Amino acid sequence: MFEITDSAAKQFQASAKSIGDDSLSLRVTARKSPANTEMQYNLGFDNPKVDDESMDINGISVIVDPESVENVKAMIIDFREYEGIEQFVFINPNDKKDACETSPNGCDPEGNPSCKSCMDED
């Protein structure tokens, strides 16, 4: 469905350990903004609900609500430094941010971590 990088998985595991409740799963939501211009993401630990899809990704127990399933397909969740701050980054081909469409091949020359890098094209 989607990928969680090793660096993101380590952060999720550390967060789960600090909570101290092994029964909780990582809930990932991705919903289009009201203006339908970009995705809005949420992460948190939760118990599965009846309609959720459950999966194990890179050692993390993950749940996704039905509304988010199509929006997270082929997405990558990474954890890295961007503009001097370590943060979770969502690389999602389903997210049509204007900043990701600044060149014909869909890369972002400004280095937006949510878009593929134009440096990868060389």
N, C-alpha and C positions, 0 to 999 in steps of 0.2 A: 504494500500500500504506500508507505513512505519510509524514509530513512532517518535514523538518529545517529549522528556521527559519534565516534568514541569519546571526543571531548565533551559533547552534550550529554552522553550517557553517564559519564563520570559525575557531572554536575547534578543530574537528576538523582543518581544513586546517593550522593552526599545529602541532598535535600530530603530524600525519603528517609535516610537514616536519622536525620535530625528530628523528623516528625515522630519517629518511633512506632509507627503503626504499619506493620507489614501487609495488612489487608487492603490498603489503599492502592489504587492504580493512578498513573499519570493521565489526566484528562487533557486532550488536545482539541481545541475548537478553532475552526477557521470559517468565518462568515463574511460575506460581502458587506461592505459598508452601505448605509442607507442610500448614498449617492451612486453605489455600484461602481466605484472607481478603484477601490483597493480592498484587500482582505483585512479583517480585524482578527487578531490571534489572541487566544487565552491559553494558559497552562496552569494546572493546579492538580493537587491530589484529591481523589474522590472515590466513592464506591460506584461500581457499575450500575446502570439503570437497565430496565428490561430491553429497551430498543438499541442500546449501545452495541457497537462492534468492539470486541476485545481481541487483543493480539499481543505478542511478545516481540519487541523490536530492540535488538542489540542489548538483551538482558533486562529491558524495562517493560513492565506490565503496562500496557497502554489501552485506554478506552477513547472511542470517538463516537460522538452523537450522530444520529442519522443525517442531520442537516449539514454536517461538516464532512461526511465521507467523501463526496465527490471533490470537495475543495482541497483535500489533503493528498490526493493521488499524486504520486511522483515527487512530493515535497521532500525537502531535506531540512532537518533541524540541526543546526550547528551551534557551537559555543566558541566564540573567538573575540579577539580584540578588534574594535572598530572605533576610530576617532578617540583612542586612548581609554576606552571603556570596555571591559569584558562583558559580553552580553550574548543572549540567545539570538540567533539569526535564522530567519525562515527564508529558504530559497525555494520558491514555489512557482512552477510554470503556469499555475492556474490564476496567479495574482497578476493582473494586468495594470500595474502601476505605470503611470506616464513616464516616470524616471527610467523604467526598464525599456522603453521604446525610443530612446534617443538616437539610436543608430539602426540601420536597416536589419542588422542581425539580432536585435533585441538586447544588446549588451549595454552597460552603463559606463561611459567613460569617466564618470565622477567617482566611481568606486562604491556605489550603494551596495551593501552586502546582501541585500535581498534580490539583487539581479546578478546575472552571470557577468563575469568580468570581461571587458574587451581585451584584456591582456591574454586571456585564454585563446583568443582567435589567431595569435601569431604562430 
